[in-house]
């Protein structure tokens, strides 16, 4: 390109004069130490200056070394950074980069526009690579793929239903009534993670009884994201790291980066997975005899027993015994030139569940483009369209006997629910529904259409040897339209019996998230000093517009489902709009990669606050001291010893509407009335504030073969959003207020090893340990049952109480053994004592690769009410056994304790799960035969998900939550969708 | 020399780009800085109504009193009817209907469980709605005095009735009273004093209703099947019930004189909660399918066992195809009082008033008058006129018996047995079951520091 004279003049005018003195040009090629292929895109820079270039398609580079500078640094994602001292006079420097097997040289986020090398970070930031996330086996959803992989997180699957529904809590309990889920940011776009109930409560009436919380078991919308498209996930676990995200970040931030193309040959990857899902664990059922049937259910029981000639059926197998076919196809194409890189992917997933008719489908298409317009401008844009369909069945609690789960436990094994030769399903005499009929005839699904778009424009406005200024504009949009139709035809047993047979439910939700960020990043490295400063200023705007319309029609015309095909239509609508605005500033000072100090503040206001004009400030600070780079440590064994300490604050904005006391409406005799809602508003509502101090040591030994990361943190949350129960005599039942304090203390340890590294065998091992202790240190209200914290003290409930763990389980108990309840006592705690994860990856001859990922949760209890319901219906498998040897069979013994003690329901829920196992083989190119012209790589493999679980827990899965994602309360089980295990066969082609 | 890789690049084209970027940021400036402070999009707020208590809004508020009076009604009927051994509520997913409420084994009534918290909170919710109406009436500038008086009488009648229903649950554990506009209720007041205050509220409401007019529609008064009943008469009917509970027998008779009691009128005349399938409306919460195997209401076997031959009220229960056994309880009958999802639930009706009059007369020694009213009830049920002894004790036995059958599944038997000290006569179904006398106050009341 011909440069214009004006441009030359400008260059001449603005160019730094000192550079003219005796700058030296150095050039060379960067290759992969393993194999010798050129590596394009490697950052080549002069430390302690702002000078840097990238290698081209052939791995070649050319850079100016300013006078007095002799060092060059080579860094690239996935490789260990190399520092090279260029001897005087040498002009060619070729470098071979080693793979970064332990992720020691990753960069981690420090600001909205900046990142630093992990080595220089004052924080513990967890990074999960594509390989760990989605390449061991094929996870169904993103949230499921994270389970067990995040040190410091409690990840809990709410049920085994297809399509997600997973609770993620980072570093303990951060809220009691606010939003408890982390903030998800994808390529700068703030994602929606709503969990929208599908409204089957219209049939189950689950919320009508002892607990008004939603028990529809919704999936979080983060489940839509295909894990296959993700390059890496960084997890900012606590406020020290997450302060840059302000008032939405109190629960931590999950920063997702999708895959990008790289300059060079266009790569085409295709993967096909075929698998099967089966129930991972059954509960079993009581063996009935004629005598037992009569004893338990009287003459009618005996008659029912005899009606089938004494035959018994494995009802659990009938409902949960489906062998679900799992199919995932994934095609990706990536490549590009020096200036333009692209990544295109298409994913089609069609998974069946372990209940016939249930399943999860997803189709996703993504395009990511990066283009350098000029030396100044770079644009990066991504677009993703996702369609997902979840058919999650009807499980969990009910008050109408309609769910599969309650139906199963209430039906003794001598009942035959299968349809007769005429296709007619018999009525279930032991429940209001024949769950096989409901499974086959009802249609419960949710279909989501979602678009994610994000763009980033970077302007390198100014660059000199000592300074650079970058302006960055980021915009994103996340729109989804969710349809949740459920149809219960008139012929269903419970519909026939109802006054208005036939129910059609339709929920329609649209949500639009938009966010804009404008940033300026200034870097300054004064010449001749080993100092650099990075200054960042910016503003962000986030808007959410949510609209949910939900209708139920009863009294359907046979075989029809449209809302106008029934005699009674009920409609509700919920809208909310939230605007958040923030300004932030941040400064980082780096002295010779040895001492790194950073500080910043974000000020933010939100329309959800009582005072919408008020800015709340969230500061942060960090200090990292690299003793190795400081020269204080001279040891061949020690590559890196870093001490770090950080502080930060984040907020958690009150749920929309907390400031209002709102009237609901109801009609009677055709007139509309105003009925004051049960929640008393709090006009001065403020965000919660989380404050965290974090400190740690990072140690790397023996040429990167051993890496230890140890972190301790103390996190307190003040000004808690409390949904306290008020005396009902006020006419309200709850109100939200600010008050009280929670504290979390925790330790996180990560040990990464390369125990064996030879040409033949390479073994990478990562072991993590984490533990957290939470306490309610101050509570300005009387102790209360957490939202979704169970069904009252008789059955055990999760109680928020000053001086106690926020996840403690209390219940009635008989302390003196007189067979009477003596009051309410602490009986357990949902939170585990500690967790550990074990990730081992062994590759042999660089062709065969075995990956094993195990997860151990030690301690923690779950309130198991499935067992209670099956005891009440006399169907528990161990009803007649006497496991404690006291002469009383277990079933009657447990039933006799009902109302006396809740102890039988509070059950140990430790587990060890072999979550993922994968074995892959790369077929040697010499065997490609006629395909060798087109085929680049061929990989075949087998994998398993949830291969086995070891637990003392007495139901399907100790990972369970009847109430979905609650801030505090998980771990209440009522007849859930059982968990499944999956086996997969994989074929991956590289073209 | 010209560097091959210039470190500075500010060409005109890039300057234009920078300007464009800056403009883009500025153009979106309002979005980046501005913030909306919207009212709640999902409904009127309390503050909005009190700031502008227009006639239309207050009319909606009045209707809201009647709509909300139905909230939790199903649970109330379960709580009092199960303890009163009228029926058993069985549910494969909710054990406490047949454990706690029946006192199975060592189970007791808990103070934080739905069977007390749901109806208790719902009744105070209605009181709150009625109190909001009272506040609005005070602040309104357009309604006439008669309209305001009518509104106040309406609100206070409802408030009194809601207190009474909660007092039925907690009995000697008492109640808390809350005044319009107050953020917290007063201290706990015992049974006797609570009844007196409820009676006083009803009296105050009666004087408001006398001469007051309604500017809002009401659905409570049902001409079932004839004879319009006005709110003042409903007020007196409720006052008669309260007086009976207070054992002020002359008071019962006086109140009944101003009520809609009538020996010649159908027994069903009265005030009812109504239901429909219309949008925004609710259906009868005590409607359960017959002959079901899941959630349902089984008639207590004693209802059938104890019924007099020829009593047509046997139609209030329906024989099942097969008897049902649940949690060691077996019954061959379902309750069939509310036959459709839109069947109305009585607040107070003529049959109760006749029986209240019979009871008061029996207590006052007016045996003939008592028998006359009893015979209206008996005849309507297809029974012969009363031929038993006419001493007070015998007549009270007969009144309670007729109340048991006539007002079956309308929430009376437990309270009647309690006020005559006859809880011990209620049947015990399983060896260690208990008949509880009263519910504990909800934990939310007793744990409140202001209590």
Interface residues (C-beta under 8 A of the other chain):
Chain A: X4 X6 X7 X8 X10 X11 X14 X15 X16 X19 X20 X23 X25 X51 X53 X62 X63 X64 X209 X210 X211 X296 X297 X298 X299 X300 X301 X303 X373 X374 X375 X376 X377 X397 X398 X399 X400 X401 X402 X406 X407 X409 X410 X427 X428 X429 X430 X431 X432 X433 X457 X459 X460 X461 X462 X463 X464 X465 X471 X473 X494 X497 X498 X499 X500 X516 X518 X539 X540 X541 X543 X554 X555 X567 X568 X569 X570 X571 X573 X574 X575 X576 X577 X579 X581 X605 X606 X607 X612 X613 X657 X660 X661 X662 X663 X664 X665 X666 X667 X668 X669 X670 X671 X672 X673 X674 X675 X676 X677 X678 X681 X725 X726 X727 X728 X729 X730 X731 X732 X733 X782 X783 X785 X791 X792 X793 X794 X797 X812 X814 X819 X820 X821 X868 X869 X872 X873 X896 X898 X899 X900 X974 X975
Chain B: X1 X2 X3 X4 X5 X6 X7 X8 X9 X10 X11 X12 X13 X14 X17 X18 X21 X24 X25 X28 X31 X32 X33 X34 X35 X36 X37 X38 X39 X40 X41 X42 X43 X44 X45 X46 X47 X49 X57 X60 X61 X62 X63 X64 X65 X66 X67 X68 X70 X71 X91 X92 X93 X94 X95 X96 X99 X100 X104 X105 X106 X107 X108 X110 X112 X113 X114 X117 X120 X121 X124 X125 X127 X128 X129 X131 X132 X175 X176 X178 X183 X184 X185 X217 X219 X274 X276 X277 X278 X279 X280 X281 X282 X283 X287 X289 X290 X291 X292 X293 X294 X295 X296 X322 X323 X324 X325 X327 X330 X340 X341 X342 X442 X444 X445 X447 X448 X449 X450 X451
